[in-house]
Amino acid sequence: MRTLFLLLFCTVITFSVSAQNVSFKLKNTGVKSIPLIIPGVMNPNLSPMSWSGVNLKVGQKVYFRYRGKRQLLLEVDESYKGQKVNVNQLIRKRKNEIDQKSN
């Protein structure tokens, strides 16, 4: 009985830890590198015309720099799982939102 409980407990812990991570790809369709900021993880530069696979925790925030400030690009949630995220489109959208707020 004790062995069964331990096995079940380990299975639940393993499942809950892996469920918190989301794997997806970041896509740079432009001709310039895109520097990103992922606090506590890394600060990748997406090369032009490239894909980069990431495995991030749910709730992890990804930033980019705009007008000398760190701006939120996205916050990881389950909807990103297995997706190919076009970073150029997201940055364009966020810049428009930021510019509209400042006017």
N, C-alpha and C positions, 0 to 999 in steps of 0.2 A: 504494500500500500504506500509506504514511504517513497519507494522508488518511482511508482507511478505519479505521485504528487510532484516529485522533483522533476521528472521528465516533462510533465504538463507545465510546470512553472517555467522551466527553461524555454520551452516552446513559445509560451506567451511572451516572455521577455524578448526573445529573438524577433518575434513578429512585430511587437510594438516598437522596437528600435528601428527595424528596417522600414516600417510604415511611415516613419517620420522623415525619411529621405525621399527626395524626388529626383529622378534622372530625366534630363531633357537636353536639347542641343541649342546652343546660341549660334545664330547665323549672321555673318557680316557680308552683305551683298554689295557694299561700297568698295571704293578704290583706296580708302584711307584706313589705317589701323584705328580701332576703337578701344581706348583704355577704359576699363571698368574697375569698380571698387566693390569688393565683397568682403566686408569687415570680418576679421577673425579667420578668414579662409585663404584668400589670395587676391592679387590685383592683376588680373590677366589683361593682356592686349590682344584683342581679336584681330588677326591679320586680315588684310583685304581679301575678299572673295573666299572666305573660309567658314568652316563649322568647328565648334568646340563643344564637346560633351561635358556636362557638369552633373554632379550629384550633390544637391544641397538640401539642407533641412527645411522643413515646412516653417515658414515665418522668417527665413533668411532674407535680408534685403540686399538688393543689388543697386549700386549707384553709378552715375556718370557725372562728369564735370560740365557745367554750363554757366557761362558768365562768372567764372572764377569760384563757383560754389558747387558743393556736392549736392546733386539732385537725385531723388529716388527714381529709379528706372522701373523696378518691379519688386514685388514681395512674393516669394515662392509660396504656392499653395498646391494642392493636389491636382488642380486643373492643368498644370504644366507637365504632368507626368507623360513622358514619351513624345512631347511636342517638339517642333522645330520653331524656335522663336526668332523672328526677324528683328534683330536689335536695331537696325537702321530705322525701320518703321516705328518701333517703340520710342526711340529717341526723338524722331520728328514729331510724333504725337505729344510727347511730354514737353518738348520745347514750345509747341503751340499753346499748350495748357499754361505753362509758366508765363509766356509772353502775354496771354490774355489776362491773367491775374494781375500782372504788373501795370496794365493799362487802366 
